[in-house]
Amino acid sequence: MSAFSAVEIITAKRDGGALSDDAITWMLDAYMKGEVADEQMSALLMAIFFNGLEPRELLTWTDQMIASGERLDLKGLSRPSVDKHSTGGVGDKISLILAPLVASCGAAVPQLSGRGLGHTGGTLDKLESIPGWRASLSNDEIRSQLEDVGAVICAAGQGLAPVDRRLYALRDVTGTVESIPLISSSIMSKKIAEGTNALVLDVKVGRGAFIKTHDRARLLAQTMVALGTSHGVATVAQLTAMNQPLGRAVGNALEVTESIDVLRGGGPSDVRELTVALARTMLELVGLDADPASKLDDGSAYATYRLMIEAQGGDPDAKMAEGACKDVVLAPQDGIIQSLDALDVGIAAWRLGAGRARKEDPVSAGAGVLCLARVGEFVEAGQPVFELFADDDEHLARGRDAITRALVLGEEPVPHEPLLLERISK
Ligand code: URA
């Protein structure tokens, strides 16, 4: 006879009570063993969605998620390790630039990433548009690439916090994704299990982010920083604006090409600004004194990028895919761009074929959107504002339909919106 009953645990949380450490440990363990059913775990997740978890409960919940699998051991590396996690935005290709950049400054960057779902693209999908590139590495390959090159971006192995995969799948179909304790424990259990010394969280706020308000983003950031810190991972969060897409390119191969522009010292100024700011914070956390901006300008970051891609079988000189069907969207009238809705642009890129609706769907490497103007710019009637790419006419028509909603023109000058909103540390 077990000392616990799933129903008692569910009802205790449903009624606003706090769960004991033993009850949490039992529940997650029994769920992994198949002794607690999906419908019972779903009910508990919904109770947590409404009633939250106290700090002690959240710590235990996260510890048990970590304990459900293996931990990567990065202790033997000669470089300090530091990672970055973004909560996901449209045109967010920062990881592709940041990992080799921070490695070129002397750190080891273990970026264990995922694939995209919905309107935000996944880092692995972007890199998989490079011919030959391989996302799956063994733990030994990860460690030796970190020692030799300094940067790895690869698929998070099945062994890290495996209970998260099952909980996330349940949350996805039960309306319980948007819960701060559940998001925090999901993200941080995987990052802590990855074994990094330090972590910078890029928490996106705005129309293209899954957290829409500054206050909720701050709470999420504070919760994740507290979890990282209490597990010995030096953690800082940066809240950043995600109302318009980052940079010009949204789509897999298009974003790789734009990342290379930034790695070679050019590219859109917002992408460079955010990359350099996050790199500075990462270096500060591990005590390395280097100037990341100069590593973009002198070619060191690009050289490390090439090594990182080649180490995983990719050809950094390969011609990137470009959708066979193209279209240009023109401004319907003169005006100042009042908004360029990141969510609408993300949905357009997704409909063009760059994203997936279900995890098993394929993505197109060459589909996507180039945003040719930014918020606050004046455009004339007939001036190109978007370029669309798709593999066939049907996807092109679907993307064109979605993109028309993204652009709002007006007469008023638009005040500049800062990209870096707030830094949260312990
Ligand atoms: N990303 C995750 O890994 N987990 C969440 O719960 C939300 C975003």
Boltz pocket constraint, residues with backbone or C-beta under 6 A from the ligand:
constraints:
  - pocket:
      binder: B
      contacts: [[A, 87], [A, 168], [A, 177], [A, 182], [A, 183], [A, 184], [A, 186], [A, 187]]
      max_distance: 6.0
